[in-house]
């Protein structure tokens, strides 16, 4: 992956833009990678690839199929078992 610094954003925008159109590029700040710049099509492809498996529920809205394992885990914690 090509690496550019923030100065390149102003001085070499054209080169950076063309590089990012071909493949993602890293933007570094003080020689440390901070951001990635990529074509919108690549981002959309990556973002749509996988749905985030994490879910959040209020205690009174936990689905029935998840309630049993949650309660069992809480019981183990209350009894002093370590996860």
N, C-alpha and C positions, 0 to 999 in steps of 0.2 A: 504494500500500500504506500503510495507516495505521501510524503509529509511536507506540509507547508506551515509557515508561521503566520502570525496575525499581520505582520508587515506585508506579507504577500497578498493579503486581501486587497490592499490598496494599490500596491505596486505592480503585481502580476495577476490581477483579477482574471484577465482573459486566459492565461495559462492554467490557472487554478480551475476555472470554470470548465475548460475543455478536458482537463484531467478528470474532474468529478463526473463528467458526462460519460466517460469510458469506464470508470470504476471508482469506488469510494476513496476519498482522500482524508488524511488525518490533518487536523489543525492543531498545532502545538503552541503552547504558551510557555515561554522560558524553557524550551526544549522538552517539555512534558506534554504528552498527548492529552488533549482536552475535549475535542469534538470531532465528529465525522461529517463530512459533506458528501452527499451522493445525489444522483439523479432522482427526481420524484418518482419515476416509474419503479426504480429499484427499492425505494423506501416502501411504496405501496405494496410491492410484491412481498417484501419481508414482513411488513406489518399485518398483512392478511394471511400469512402462512400459518399462524398458530393463534388460537384464542387463549387468552389468559385463563388458566385453570383455577385461579384463586376466586373465592366467593365470600361474601360477608353477609351475615344474617343477624337480625335482632334475636335475642334469646327466645322470644315467643313466636318467631317465624322460621325456626330451624326445620327443614324438611324431615319428615318421618324417617327416611332412610339414613339420615346423618345423626339423628338425635341419639340413637343407641350408642354408637361409638363415642360421641362427645360425652355423654353421661358416664360411660365406662372409664374414659380417660380422666374425667374429673374425680371419680371415685378413687382411682389409683393415686392421683395427686394428693387427695385428702388423706389417704392412708399412708402417705409418706414415701411411696414408690417414686423413684426417679425415672424420667422418661427415657 
